[in-house]
Amino acid sequence: MQQKVLIIGGGLAGLTSAIHLRKQGLDVTLIEKDTYPHHKVCGEYISNEVLPYLQWLDADPSILNPAEITHLEFSTESGKKFIAKLPLGGFGLSRYAFDKFLYDKAIENSCNIVTGQVMEVKYSEDTFQVLTASGEVFYADIVLAAYGKRSVLDIKMERNFTHKKSPWLAVKEHYKGAHAEHIVGLHCFEGGYCGVSKTEDGAINICYLVAYDSFKKYKDIKEHREQILCKNPVLARIFNDCVSVFEKPLTISQISFERKDAVENHMLMMGDTAGLIHPLCGNGMAMAIHSAKLASEAVIAFANNKLSRKEMEERYTKEWNHIFLTRIKTGKWIASLLQKPSSVKLASLALTMFPKLLNTVIKRTHGKPITIASAYEYEIQE
Ligand SMILES: Cc1cc2nc3c(=O)[nH]c(=O)nc-3n(C[C@H](O)[C@H](O)[C@H](O)COP(=O)(O)OP(=O)(O)OC[C@H]3O[C@@H](n4cnc5c(N)ncnc54)[C@H](O)[C@@H]3O)c2cc1C
């Protein structure tokens, strides 16, 4: 009998694995709580490492005309600038367009997409029971969890990170104005950092992450921006020259960078559900897509009786840790460094003396182009 796969969450990780698994003929249902298209809080810079895989899935986003990004411009709080060529480069594409594009591809591949919010997942005797807020119940042999950074399911499962307060919040808006298409900016300010890059329709994405303790001293986003972000002359110029095209900024809070497990309650966790890298690395989307590939390959091997459930779970955990842990740790280390003015000064001095340092850091927070292995090659790799 054909194995039934259920995917929770239709962001990049969920949609990518839905397309992959449908291409291999599996029976796939994806449950997503929102409808498409919609904006998301995200810097919208995507590393080119995902392209070979997306091309293999026949889901090459190049047809959406994304901004081609080749360089990173970094500025310290005082406005001192450094520029580095991105070893692989990347592209600027709004989540509004990207998620909708992958959703359309999933539909094209006859994936069953259901609108609903998953509230609970039970596992017993090799079968999952998935319950939604509207009372629907789904049964599946395999569940992939791709519901993002934080959900009611994390609290139900008492995942470790839900017990700790997350001190970060994020703000994003699209703007009209001048910004070099080939540059992704990363600009520091007291308590946080801000990404700036162009998207497919010429809009400039400005998205920043700030420690809540620093933000709460100000009345609102506008005052915090004027008093703190604009102390960096690079950001002051950008905010002065650009005009928002959103009615109001999008915000999210409770962003946790704590360690998570790649498998919980026999579900393979993908994307941010398995672990979130600091956005300053600009690699979260690539990791979401890459983890979808790893999980899909493991599921295909399981569905073809090449791996037992235990082996599938162990293999996925091992691969996830091997590929992503160093990136996540490096991101955390850089973020903590940027939180201390004294270490920013030291870093600035080091970058002035050794400009290649920036390239080294970029390499440690990014992967190589994602290579393609079929389910059978996957088995042979052992
Ligand atoms: C401020 C900020 C800036 C960032 N900038 C960048 C960047 O420039 N480049 C980069 O590569 N990465 C960036 N990232 C990281 C990137 O946004 C994420 O890593 C990426 O979105 C992860 O994709 P995902 O599919 O795991 O999760 P998501 O895209 O969050 O998708 C999860 C989906 O699950 C759905 N969902 C949630 N709960 C349920 C439920 N119970 N039932 C059903 N559906 C559910 C949600 O509606 C959502 O559609 C940034 C992150 C932040 C916070």
The ligand as an SDF file (V2000), in Angstrom:
LIG
                    3D

 53 58  0  0  0  0  0  0  0  0999 V2000
   13.8620   39.0700   10.6460 C   0  0  0  0  0  0  0  0  0  0  0  0
   14.2230   37.9100    9.7830 C   0  0  0  0  0  0  0  0  0  0  0  0
   14.8950   38.1250    8.5840 C   0  0  0  0  0  0  0  0  0  0  0  0
   15.2580   37.0410    7.7850 C   0  0  0  0  0  0  0  0  0  0  0  0
   15.9310   37.2660    6.6220 N   0  0  0  0  0  0  0  0  0  0  0  0
   16.3480   36.2280    5.8810 C   0  0  0  0  0  0  0  0  0  0  0  0
   17.0550   36.4370    4.6630 C   0  0  0  0  0  0  0  0  0  0  0  0
   17.2770   37.5590    4.2020 O   0  0  0  0  0  0  0  0  0  0  0  0
   17.4910   35.3390    3.9820 N   0  0  0  0  0  0  0  0  0  0  0  0
   17.2540   34.0710    4.4150 C   0  0  0  0  0  0  0  0  0  0  0  0
   17.6720   33.1130    3.7450 O   0  0  0  0  0  0  0  0  0  0  0  0
   16.5390   33.8440    5.5480 N   0  0  0  0  0  0  0  0  0  0  0  0
   16.0790   34.8820    6.2750 C   0  0  0  0  0  0  0  0  0  0  0  0
   15.3510   34.6620    7.4030 N   0  0  0  0  0  0  0  0  0  0  0  0
   15.0120   33.2770    7.7640 C   0  0  0  0  0  0  0  0  0  0  0  0
   13.8670   32.7540    6.9080 C   0  0  0  0  0  0  0  0  0  0  0  0
   12.7900   33.6630    6.9050 O   0  0  0  0  0  0  0  0  0  0  0  0
   13.3890   31.4100    7.4460 C   0  0  0  0  0  0  0  0  0  0  0  0
   14.5010   30.6110    7.7450 O   0  0  0  0  0  0  0  0  0  0  0  0
   12.4770   30.7160    6.4560 C   0  0  0  0  0  0  0  0  0  0  0  0
   11.3000   31.4580    6.2770 O   0  0  0  0  0  0  0  0  0  0  0  0
   12.1270   29.3220    6.9620 C   0  0  0  0  0  0  0  0  0  0  0  0
   11.1560   28.7280    6.1310 O   0  0  0  0  0  0  0  0  0  0  0  0
   10.1810   27.6490    6.7310 P   0  0  0  0  0  0  0  0  0  0  0  0
    9.4940   27.0160    5.5900 O   0  0  0  0  0  0  0  0  0  0  0  0
   10.9030   26.8060    7.7020 O   0  0  0  0  0  0  0  0  0  0  0  0
    9.1390   28.4650    7.6360 O   0  0  0  0  0  0  0  0  0  0  0  0
    8.0400   29.5310    7.2190 P   0  0  0  0  0  0  0  0  0  0  0  0
    8.3790   30.2040    5.9660 O   0  0  0  0  0  0  0  0  0  0  0  0
    7.8240   30.3630    8.4460 O   0  0  0  0  0  0  0  0  0  0  0  0
    6.7480   28.6440    6.9550 O   0  0  0  0  0  0  0  0  0  0  0  0
    6.0220   28.0310    7.9850 C   0  0  0  0  0  0  0  0  0  0  0  0
    4.5730   27.9080    7.5160 C   0  0  0  0  0  0  0  0  0  0  0  0
    3.8390   27.1180    8.4440 O   0  0  0  0  0  0  0  0  0  0  0  0
    2.5520   27.6820    8.6330 C   0  0  0  0  0  0  0  0  0  0  0  0
    2.0860   27.2180    9.9420 N   0  0  0  0  0  0  0  0  0  0  0  0
    2.5590   27.5690   11.1600 C   0  0  0  0  0  0  0  0  0  0  0  0
    1.9180   26.8840   12.1250 N   0  0  0  0  0  0  0  0  0  0  0  0
    1.0220   26.0830   11.4880 C   0  0  0  0  0  0  0  0  0  0  0  0
    0.0680   25.1300   11.9420 C   0  0  0  0  0  0  0  0  0  0  0  0
   -0.0760   24.8500   13.2470 N   0  0  0  0  0  0  0  0  0  0  0  0
   -0.7150   24.4900   11.0240 N   0  0  0  0  0  0  0  0  0  0  0  0
   -0.5540   24.7590    9.6930 C   0  0  0  0  0  0  0  0  0  0  0  0
    0.3370   25.6600    9.2010 N   0  0  0  0  0  0  0  0  0  0  0  0
    1.1130   26.2930   10.0970 C   0  0  0  0  0  0  0  0  0  0  0  0
    2.7940   29.1900    8.5540 C   0  0  0  0  0  0  0  0  0  0  0  0
    1.6290   29.8870    8.2160 O   0  0  0  0  0  0  0  0  0  0  0  0
    3.8760   29.2720    7.4650 C   0  0  0  0  0  0  0  0  0  0  0  0
    3.3310   29.4550    6.1840 O   0  0  0  0  0  0  0  0  0  0  0  0
   14.9450   35.7230    8.2030 C   0  0  0  0  0  0  0  0  0  0  0  0
   14.2390   35.5030    9.4010 C   0  0  0  0  0  0  0  0  0  0  0  0
   13.8840   36.5930   10.2000 C   0  0  0  0  0  0  0  0  0  0  0  0
   13.1530   36.3480   11.4820 C   0  0  0  0  0  0  0  0  0  0  0  0
  1  2  1  0
  2  3  1  0
  2 52  2  0
  3  4  2  0
  4  5  1  0
  4 50  1  0
  5  6  2  0
  6  7  1  0
  6 13  1  0
  7  8  2  0
  7  9  1  0
  9 10  1  0
 10 11  2  0
 10 12  1  0
 12 13  2  0
 13 14  1  0
 14 15  1  0
 14 50  1  0
 15 16  1  0
 16 17  1  0
 16 18  1  0
 18 19  1  0
 18 20  1  0
 20 21  1  0
 20 22  1  0
 22 23  1  0
 23 24  1  0
 24 25  2  0
 24 26  1  0
 24 27  1  0
 27 28  1  0
 28 29  2  0
 28 30  1  0
 28 31  1  0
 31 32  1  0
 32 33  1  0
 33 34  1  0
 33 48  1  0
 34 35  1  0
 35 36  1  0
 35 46  1  0
 36 37  1  0
 36 45  1  0
 37 38  2  0
 38 39  1  0
 39 40  1  0
 39 45  2  0
 40 41  1  0
 40 42  2  0
 42 43  1  0
 43 44  2  0
 44 45  1  0
 46 47  1  0
 46 48  1  0
 48 49  1  0
 50 51  2  0
 51 52  1  0
 52 53  1  0
M  END
$$$$
